């Protein structure tokens, strides 16, 4: 949202429709808009896609080896007394 607001605010300056001093700042506005667009695309599209590809490859490798998908999978399902309070556990064990 912030990047889009800055891009829209700098668009008149980049197009040169701001008046007399626009010719000095026009190249700067173009560079800033390009940087904001590229960083936004990189952050919102490229990085999540790469993360998904890497994690998918890891999961496929684990499945090929026959390992559980999660490191704590051996602890599932939780013990039957997992939802009990300390007092209930103490009363149950007789301590």
Backbone as a printed PyTorch tensor [residue, N CA C, xyz], in Angstrom:
tensor([[[  0.8290,  -1.1900,   0.0000],
         [  0.0000,   0.0000,   0.0000],
         [  0.8740,   1.2550,   0.0000]],

        [[  1.9120,   1.2520,   0.8020],
         [  2.7890,   2.4140,   0.8520],
         [  3.5230,   2.5960,  -0.4730]],

        [[  3.9800,   1.4890,  -1.0370],
         [  4.6840,   1.5690,  -2.3200],
         [  3.7500,   2.0980,  -3.4110]],

        [[  2.5100,   1.6100,  -3.4320],
         [  1.5640,   2.0960,  -4.4310],
         [  1.2730,   3.5890,  -4.2510]],

        [[  1.1390,   4.0200,  -3.0210],
         [  0.8900,   5.4460,  -2.7720],
         [  2.0640,   6.2890,  -3.2600]],

        [[  3.2800,   5.8360,  -2.9970],
         [  4.4540,   6.5810,  -3.4560],
         [  4.5470,   6.5800,  -4.9750]],

        [[  4.2410,   5.4570,  -5.5910],
         [  4.2750,   5.3780,  -7.0660],
         [  3.2660,   6.3440,  -7.6680]],

        [[  2.0410,   6.3380,  -7.1500],
         [  1.0230,   7.2520,  -7.6770],
         [  1.3860,   8.7150,  -7.4180]],

        [[  2.0350,   8.9890,  -6.2900],
         [  2.4220,  10.3680,  -5.9860],
         [  3.5510,  10.8450,  -6.8940]],

        [[  4.4460,   9.9380,  -7.2800],
         [  5.5820,  10.3190,  -8.1200],
         [  5.2870,  10.2640,  -9.6130]],

        [[  4.1580,   9.6980, -10.0030],
         [  3.8370,   9.5630, -11.4240],
         [  3.7730,  10.9090, -12.1500]],

        [[  3.1130,  11.9310, -11.6140],
         [  3.1170,  13.2240, -12.3280],
         [  4.5280,  13.7920, -12.4960]],

        [[  5.3580,  13.6180, -11.4880],
         [  6.7280,  14.1130, -11.5810],
         [  7.5080,  13.3350, -12.6320]],

        [[  7.3050,  12.0200, -12.6890],
         [  8.0030,  11.1940, -13.6730],
         [  7.5370,  11.5020, -15.0890]],

        [[  6.2820,  11.8760, -15.2480],
         [  5.7620,  12.1980, -16.5700],
         [  6.1030,  13.6330, -16.9930]],

        [[  6.6020,  14.4270, -16.0630],
         [  7.0050,  15.7910, -16.3700],
         [  5.8670,  16.7730, -16.4650]],

        [[  4.7810,  16.5280, -15.7760],
         [  3.6220,  17.4350, -15.8490],
         [  3.4510,  18.2620, -14.5760]],

        [[  4.5650,  18.4560, -13.8360],
         [  4.4560,  19.1660, -12.5590],
         [  4.7890,  20.6430, -12.6590]],

        [[  5.4150,  21.0700, -13.6990],
         [  5.7300,  22.4940, -13.8080],
         [  7.1710,  22.7280, -14.1970]],

        [[  7.7390,  23.8370, -13.6930],
         [  9.0530,  24.2960, -14.1400],
         [ 10.2060,  23.4600, -13.5980]],

        [[ 10.1470,  23.0170, -12.3470],
         [ 11.2790,  22.3050, -11.7620],
         [ 11.2570,  20.8050, -11.9870]],

        [[ 10.3140,  20.3240, -12.7340],
         [ 10.1620,  18.8810, -12.9180],
         [ 11.2720,  18.2300, -13.6980]],

        [[ 11.9270,  18.9780, -14.5820],
         [ 12.9680,  18.3780, -15.4080],
         [ 14.1840,  17.9660, -14.5940]],

        [[ 14.3990,  18.5870, -13.4390],
         [ 15.5350,  18.2200, -12.5860],
         [ 15.2380,  16.9290, -11.8290]],

        [[ 14.0270,  16.8020, -11.3170],
         [ 13.6710,  15.6540, -10.4860],
         [ 13.0520,  14.5030, -11.2700]],

        [[ 12.8020,  14.6760, -12.5350],
         [ 12.1430,  13.6220, -13.3180],
         [ 12.9520,  12.3210, -13.3430]],

        [[ 14.2560,  12.3350, -13.5760],
         [ 14.9990,  11.0690, -13.5580],
         [ 14.9700,  10.3780, -12.1970]],

        [[ 15.0220,  11.1630, -11.1330],
         [ 14.9540,  10.5930,  -9.7910],
         [ 13.6080,   9.9240,  -9.5560]],

        [[ 12.5370,  10.5540,  -9.9780],
         [ 11.2020,   9.9670,  -9.8060],
         [ 11.0830,   8.6570, -10.5860]],

        [[ 11.6460,   8.6100, -11.7780],
         [ 11.5910,   7.3870, -12.5790],
         [ 12.3600,   6.2600, -11.8930]],

        [[ 13.5240,   6.5730, -11.3550],
         [ 14.3360,   5.5610, -10.6650],
         [ 13.6270,   5.0670,  -9.4060]],

        [[ 13.0330,   5.9770,  -8.6470],
         [ 12.3320,   5.5780,  -7.4200],
         [ 11.1280,   4.6990,  -7.7530]],

        [[ 10.3700,   5.0560,  -8.7750],
         [  9.2200,   4.2340,  -9.1770],
         [  9.6920,   2.8560,  -9.6140]],

        [[ 10.7550,   2.7930, -10.3860],
         [ 11.2930,   1.4940, -10.8050],
         [ 11.7440,   0.6500,  -9.6240]],

        [[ 12.4040,   1.2710,  -8.6750],
         [ 12.8450,   0.5430,  -7.4850],
         [ 11.6780,   0.0400,  -6.6520]],

        [[ 10.6580,   0.8640,  -6.4830],
         [  9.4850,   0.4470,  -5.7240],
         [  8.7410,  -0.6860,  -6.4250]],

        [[  8.5950,  -0.5820,  -7.7450],
         [  7.9220,  -1.6590,  -8.4860],
         [  8.6980,  -2.9640,  -8.4050]],

        [[ 10.0100,  -2.8880,  -8.6220],
         [ 10.8030,  -4.1210,  -8.6120],
         [ 10.8440,  -4.7530,  -7.2190]],

        [[ 10.9770,  -3.9570,  -6.1810],
         [ 11.0160,  -4.5220,  -4.8310],
         [  9.6620,  -5.1070,  -4.4270]],

        [[  8.5780,  -4.4630,  -4.8640],
         [  7.2470,  -4.9860,  -4.5590],
         [  7.0090,  -6.3190,  -5.2580]],

        [[  7.3720,  -6.4010,  -6.5190],
         [  7.2170,  -7.6620,  -7.2540],
         [  8.0970,  -8.7410,  -6.6430]],

        [[  9.3220,  -8.3890,  -6.2960],
         [ 10.2360,  -9.3570,  -5.6890],
         [  9.6860,  -9.8770,  -4.3650]],

        [[  9.1650,  -8.9870,  -3.5390],
         [  8.6740,  -9.3690,  -2.2200],
         [  7.3660, -10.1450,  -2.2770]],

        [[  6.4590,  -9.7530,  -3.1460],
         [  5.1220, -10.3540,  -3.1460],
         [  4.9750, -11.5480,  -4.0840]],

        [[  5.8490, -11.6830,  -5.0810],
         [  5.6790, -12.7630,  -6.0540],
         [  6.8800, -13.6980,  -6.0920]],

        [[  8.0750, -13.1510,  -6.2900],
         [  9.2540, -13.9900,  -6.5280],
         [  9.6550, -14.7620,  -5.2720]],

        [[  9.8080, -14.0920,  -4.1380],
         [ 10.2490, -14.7770,  -2.9240],
         [  9.2680, -15.8450,  -2.4430]],

        [[  7.9550, -15.5850,  -2.3910],
         [  7.0430, -16.6700,  -2.0010],
         [  7.0770, -17.8490,  -2.9740]],

        [[  7.2460, -17.5770,  -4.2740],
         [  7.3320, -18.6590,  -5.2460],
         [  8.5800, -19.5030,  -5.0110]],

        [[  9.7200, -18.8600,  -4.7960],
         [ 10.9500, -19.6040,  -4.5080],
         [ 10.8260, -20.4120,  -3.2190]],

        [[ 10.2320, -19.8210,  -2.1990],
         [ 10.0370, -20.5340,  -0.9370],
         [  9.1710, -21.7680,  -1.1540]],

        [[  8.1020, -21.6200,  -1.9080],
         [  7.2100, -22.7440,  -2.1810],
         [  7.9440, -23.8410,  -2.9470]],

        [[  8.7570, -23.4750,  -3.9160],
         [  9.5140, -24.4670,  -4.6750],
         [ 10.5050, -25.2200,  -3.7910]],

        [[ 11.2150, -24.5050,  -2.9390],
         [ 12.2090, -25.1430,  -2.0670],
         [ 11.5260, -26.0590,  -1.0580]],

        [[ 10.4630, -25.5790,  -0.4190],
         [  9.7660, -26.4110,   0.5670],
         [  9.1060, -27.6150,  -0.0900]],

        [[  8.5680, -27.4470,  -1.2900],
         [  7.9830, -28.5700,  -2.0090],
         [  9.0220, -29.6230,  -2.3360]],

        [[ 10.2210, -29.1870,  -2.7210],
         [ 11.2970, -30.1370,  -3.0130],
         [ 11.7140, -30.8850,  -1.7510]],

        [[ 11.7660, -30.1850,  -0.6230],
         [ 12.1060, -30.8410,   0.6450],
         [ 11.0640, -31.8910,   1.0130]],

        [[  9.7830, -31.5470,   0.8610],
         [  8.7180, -32.4920,   1.1920],
         [  8.7550, -33.7060,   0.2740]],

        [[  8.9990, -33.4950,  -1.0290],
         [  9.0870, -34.6270,  -1.9570],
         [ 10.2600, -35.5290,  -1.6100]],

        [[ 11.3810, -34.9320,  -1.2020],
         [ 12.5490, -35.7150,  -0.8060],
         [ 12.2460, -36.5390,   0.4440]],

        [[ 11.5560, -35.9350,   1.4320],
         [ 11.1710, -36.6680,   2.6430],
         [ 10.2300, -37.8170,   2.3200]],

        [[  9.2500, -37.5610,   1.4520],
         [  8.2970, -38.6150,   1.0860],
         [  9.0080, -39.7550,   0.3670]],

        [[  9.9930, -39.4320,  -0.4570],
         [ 10.7360, -40.4570,  -1.1770],
         [ 11.5210, -41.3370,  -0.2080]],

        [[ 12.0560, -40.7330,   0.8590],
         [ 12.7970, -41.4850,   1.8710],
         [ 11.8780, -42.2140,   2.8430]],

        [[ 10.6080, -41.8340,   2.8910],
         [  9.6750, -42.4540,   3.8180],
         [  9.6730, -41.8290,   5.1900]],

        [[ 10.2290, -40.6260,   5.3230],
         [ 10.2570, -39.9320,   6.6160],
         [  8.9420, -39.2010,   6.8330]],

        [[  8.5720, -38.9480,   8.0920],
         [  7.3610, -38.1460,   8.3520],
         [  7.5810, -36.7100,   7.8920]],

        [[  6.5030, -36.0460,   7.5370],
         [  6.5790, -34.6880,   7.0090],
         [  6.9790, -33.6720,   8.0610]],

        [[  6.6540, -33.9320,   9.3190],
         [  6.9520, -33.0080,  10.4070],
         [  7.8920, -33.7060,  11.3700]],

        [[  8.8290, -32.9740,  11.9520],
         [  9.8080, -33.5700,  12.8560],
         [  9.1400, -34.1540,  14.1010]],

        [[  8.0500, -33.5740,  14.5620],
         [  7.3700, -34.0410,  15.7700],
         [  6.2360, -34.9990,  15.4550]],

        [[  6.2350, -35.6050,  14.3010],
         [  5.1260, -36.4740,  13.9190],
         [  5.0310, -37.6990,  14.8220]],

        [[  6.1490, -38.1180,  15.4120],
         [  6.1250, -39.2810,  16.2980],
         [  5.3450, -38.9960,  17.5780]],

        [[  5.2440, -37.7280,  17.9570],
         [  4.5320, -37.3580,  19.1770],
         [  3.0360, -37.1910,  18.9360]],

        [[  2.5550, -37.4580,  17.7670],
         [  1.1350, -37.2890,  17.4560],
         [  0.4710, -38.6370,  17.4350]],

        [[ -0.6690, -38.8690,  17.9520],
         [ -1.5440, -37.9410,  18.6500],
         [ -1.0300, -37.6240,  20.0450]],

        [[ -1.4410, -36.5020,  20.5940],
         [ -0.9510, -36.1330,  21.9190],
         [ -1.4700, -37.1180,  22.9640]],

        [[ -0.7760, -37.2210,  24.0990],
         [ -1.2390, -38.1200,  25.1520],
         [ -2.6390, -37.7470,  25.6200]],

        [[ -3.3560, -38.7090,  26.1480],
         [ -4.7500, -38.4780,  26.5160],
         [ -4.8990, -37.4650,  27.6430]],

        [[ -3.8650, -37.2620,  28.4420],
         [ -3.9590, -36.3060,  29.5400],
         [ -3.3920, -34.9380,  29.1530]],

        [[ -3.2620, -34.6630,  27.8720],
         [ -2.6710, -33.4020,  27.4280],
         [ -3.5190, -32.1940,  27.8200]],

        [[ -4.8280, -32.3310,  27.8920],
         [ -5.6870, -31.2030,  28.2090],
         [ -5.9430, -31.0090,  29.6940]],

        [[ -5.3820, -31.8530,  30.5450],
         [ -5.6370, -31.7610,  31.9800],
         [ -4.7630, -30.7000,  32.6310]],

        [[ -5.2710, -30.1310,  33.7070],
         [ -4.5030, -29.1530,  34.4650],
         [ -3.5180, -29.8770,  35.3610]],

        [[ -2.6000, -29.1370,  35.9690],
         [ -1.6200, -29.7420,  36.8790],
         [ -2.3140, -30.4100,  38.0600]],

        [[ -3.3360, -29.7540,  38.5650],
         [ -4.0570, -30.2970,  39.7190],
         [ -4.7370, -31.6190,  39.3560]],

        [[ -5.3760, -31.6410,  38.1820],
         [ -6.0380, -32.8730,  37.7560],
         [ -5.0260, -33.9900,  37.5310]],

        [[ -3.8720, -33.6560,  36.9680],
         [ -2.8310, -34.6640,  36.7820],
         [ -2.3140, -35.1900,  38.1210]],

        [[ -2.1220, -34.2660,  39.0810],
         [ -1.6330, -34.6700,  40.4090],
         [ -2.6530, -35.5730,  41.0910]],

        [[ -3.9450, -35.2120,  40.9920],
         [ -4.9840, -36.0380,  41.5900],
         [ -5.0610, -37.4010,  40.8900]],

        [[ -4.8300, -37.4090,  39.6140],
         [ -4.9210, -38.6600,  38.8510],
         [ -3.7940, -39.6190,  39.2040]],

        [[ -2.5700, -39.0690,  39.4050],
         [ -1.4290, -39.9230,  39.7090],
         [ -1.2820, -40.2020,  41.1870]],

        [[ -1.9500, -39.4300,  42.0230],
         [ -1.9160, -39.6670,  43.4640],
         [ -0.7370, -39.0210,  44.1610]],

        [[ -0.0540, -38.0770,  43.5310],
         [  1.1000, -37.4040,  44.1720],
         [  0.6470, -36.3100,  45.0740]]])
